[in-house]
């Protein structure tokens, strides 16, 4: 179903947040040396190439150039907005979320970035956070867009209220009314939706639109509706390169170009929850090269002041096969190891790993996930049947701990998103067996 033709909804016009390519916040005018000027010029060139690739519908190609522009000028909000737009058009919602969060850190009043970040959150299943983002930036997001986004974030009644008021204003246009019609449909008010849609459409076209909306209103995965509205196909997202983060420890100014994305083996990650065919993430163009990271250094953590040194001797083969004692200093073995993982705080947040055909398939996925990310082995898997799928999750954590766990799993190449509890119970294969008591 081609949902991107859905009434010409106004969200499609908000993909690019910011003025392109103006070099605000760190352009040529502010360069203080010849090297800075060359770096800024190179970043502007990469941003221009990214914008052209986006205009040609080549989002995957645009990502490489946009990442290079951000690496060259990390404080430029426009370049980061362009990068977020490229991620969105490529169906990489986790990366888009990170990119737009950086834009808002640099430009808090950027309503387009706030809206697009909320859309990425919705696609990740983070509905509560998306609604809070929309509320926090209500003054800078047009009502016609905010109302539709609020409905997509799980509050269709709130969207109806906002869009009804917007549709009654003298400057209301067809897009505002069509957004209202769709939100009415999402709220189950189908007769009202038909009436509002009919203001700007022929009766036959309205009938076809209602059929599309009936399917749109029954998503299977968290990303389905946002993907349909934006006309994109969600992909397995490895996340934005760490070196591009606004607060990256790696000096991003030394990075010349973006890092090509390494596809994750199909048998190593859980099946996506979305029913849309998942495409492989396209690598950056060969001409873009790869990310140049700083040299790796070992970080040695000193032992705690109260640790007791223990001398341990171990025979080591010498040059002629003889043994020689080697003294090894070790911490007191009765102490808790410093590397032991912290027990997550309890809460109402879950990390969802995927949705599968059955509990048996989910069990296999859980076994793969624990091998990929050993921290999961310390947790009890959870699951819940949703329509014809079995959702696999782990949780009952505080929000911060759930986010940290999901970020750690993504760093290994896994896919996940954080959401609130939705009837999750201990997974069937992990539940303790019921013991039958013999009657006397």
NORHUWO-V381808 format. One record per backbone hydrogen bond with DSSP energy under -0.5 kcal/mol. CO is the residue of the C=O (numbers start at 1). NH is the residue of the N-H. E is the energy in kcal/mol with one decimal. If there is no record, write none. Layout:
{{CO	NH	E} {CO	NH	E}}
//
This chain:
{{1	3	-1.6} {2	5	-1.3} {3	6	-1.8} {5	7	-1.4} {6	9	-1.6} {9	12	-1.4} {10	13	-1.4} {11	14	-1.8} {12	15	-0.6} {15	17	-0.8} {16	18	-0.7} {19	22	-1.0} {23	27	-0.6} {27	30	-0.9} {28	31	-1.4} {33	37	-2.3} {34	38	-2.2} {35	39	-2.2} {36	40	-2.6} {37	41	-2.4} {38	42	-2.2} {39	43	-2.3} {40	44	-2.4} {41	45	-2.0} {42	46	-2.2} {43	47	-2.4} {44	48	-2.2} {45	49	-2.1} {46	50	-2.3} {47	51	-2.5} {48	52	-2.1} {49	53	-2.3} {50	54	-2.4} {51	55	-2.3} {52	56	-1.3} {53	58	-3.0} {54	57	-1.7} {57	59	-0.9} {58	62	-2.1} {59	63	-1.8} {60	64	-0.9} {61	65	-1.1} {62	66	-2.9} {63	67	-2.9} {64	68	-1.6} {64	258	-0.7} {65	69	-2.1} {66	70	-2.3} {67	71	-2.3} {68	72	-1.9} {69	73	-2.2} {73	76	-1.8} {75	77	-0.8} {76	80	-1.6} {77	81	-2.2} {78	82	-2.3} {79	83	-2.1} {80	84	-2.4} {81	85	-2.2} {82	86	-2.2} {83	87	-2.4} {84	88	-2.5} {85	89	-2.5} {86	90	-1.3} {87	92	-2.8} {88	91	-1.8} {91	93	-1.1} {91	235	-1.6} {92	96	-1.9} {93	97	-2.5} {94	98	-1.8} {95	99	-2.5} {96	100	-2.7} {97	101	-1.8} {98	102	-1.7} {99	103	-1.7} {100	104	-2.3} {101	105	-1.5} {102	106	-1.6} {103	107	-3.1} {107	110	-2.0} {109	111	-1.2} {110	114	-1.9} {111	115	-2.5} {112	116	-2.6} {113	117	-2.4} {114	118	-2.1} {115	119	-2.1} {116	120	-2.1} {117	121	-2.4} {118	122	-2.5} {119	123	-2.3} {120	124	-1.3} {121	125	-0.5} {121	126	-2.7} {122	125	-1.5} {125	127	-1.3} {126	130	-1.9} {127	131	-2.5} {128	132	-2.0} {129	133	-2.2} {130	134	-2.4} {131	135	-2.3} {132	136	-2.7} {133	137	-1.5} {135	138	-1.4} {137	140	-1.2} {137	141	-0.8} {138	141	-0.6} {142	145	-0.7} {142	146	-2.7} {143	147	-2.7} {144	148	-0.9} {145	149	-2.3} {146	150	-2.6} {147	151	-1.7} {148	152	-2.2} {149	153	-1.6} {150	155	-1.9} {151	154	-1.5} {155	159	-1.9} {156	160	-2.6} {157	161	-2.2} {158	162	-2.1} {159	163	-2.7} {160	164	-2.4} {161	165	-1.5} {162	166	-1.8} {163	167	-2.6} {164	168	-0.8} {165	168	-0.5} {166	169	-1.1} {169	172	-1.7} {173	177	-1.9} {174	178	-2.6} {175	179	-2.4} {176	180	-2.1} {177	181	-2.4} {178	182	-2.3} {179	183	-2.3} {180	184	-2.5} {181	185	-1.9} {182	186	-2.4} {183	187	-1.6} {184	189	-2.7} {185	188	-1.7} {188	190	-1.3} {189	193	-2.2} {190	194	-2.4} {191	195	-2.0} {192	196	-2.4} {193	197	-2.4} {194	198	-1.8} {196	199	-1.3} {197	200	-1.0} {197	201	-0.5} {202	206	-2.2} {203	207	-2.1} {204	208	-1.7} {205	209	-2.2} {206	210	-2.6} {207	211	-1.7} {208	212	-1.8} {209	213	-2.6} {210	214	-2.0} {211	215	-1.3} {212	216	-2.4} {213	217	-2.4} {215	218	-1.5} {221	224	-1.1} {223	227	-2.5} {224	228	-2.3} {225	229	-2.5} {226	230	-2.3} {227	231	-0.9} {227	232	-2.4} {232	234	-0.5} {234	279	-0.6} {235	237	-0.6} {236	238	-0.6} {241	244	-2.0} {242	245	-1.5} {245	248	-1.8} {250	252	-0.9} {251	254	-1.4} {252	255	-1.7} {261	263	-0.6} {265	268	-1.7} {265	269	-0.5} {271	355	-0.7} {277	279	-0.5} {279	236	-0.6} {285	288	-1.9} {286	289	-1.0} {291	293	-0.8} {298	300	-0.6} {299	301	-0.6} {300	302	-0.5} {304	307	-1.8} {307	309	-0.5} {310	312	-0.6} {310	330	-1.2} {312	328	-1.9} {314	326	-0.9} {316	324	-1.5} {318	321	-1.4} {322	318	-4.2} {324	316	-1.2} {326	314	-1.0} {328	312	-1.6} {330	310	-1.6} {332	335	-2.0} {337	340	-1.4} {345	398	-2.2} {348	421	-1.8} {349	396	-1.6} {349	397	-2.4} {350	352	-0.7} {350	419	-2.5} {351	394	-1.5} {352	417	-1.5} {354	392	-2.8} {356	390	-2.9} {358	362	-2.0} {359	363	-2.2} {360	364	-1.6} {361	365	-2.0} {362	366	-2.4} {363	367	-2.2} {364	368	-2.0} {365	369	-2.3} {366	370	-2.4} {367	371	-1.5} {368	372	-2.2} {369	373	-2.8} {373	376	-2.3} {374	377	-1.3} {375	378	-1.0} {376	379	-2.2} {379	381	-0.6} {380	395	-0.5} {381	427	-2.5} {382	393	-2.7} {383	425	-2.2} {384	391	-2.8} {386	389	-2.5} {389	386	-2.9} {389	391	-0.6} {390	356	-2.1} {391	384	-1.2} {392	353	-2.6} {392	354	-1.1} {393	382	-3.6} {394	351	-3.2} {396	347	-1.7} {397	349	-2.2} {398	402	-2.4} {399	403	-2.6} {400	404	-2.2} {401	405	-2.4} {402	406	-2.3} {403	407	-2.6} {404	408	-2.2} {405	409	-1.9} {406	410	-2.6} {407	411	-1.9} {408	412	-0.6} {409	412	-1.1} {409	414	-2.0} {410	413	-2.0} {417	352	-2.9} {419	350	-3.4} {425	383	-3.0} {427	430	-1.1} {427	431	-1.2} {434	436	-0.5} {435	437	-0.5}}
//
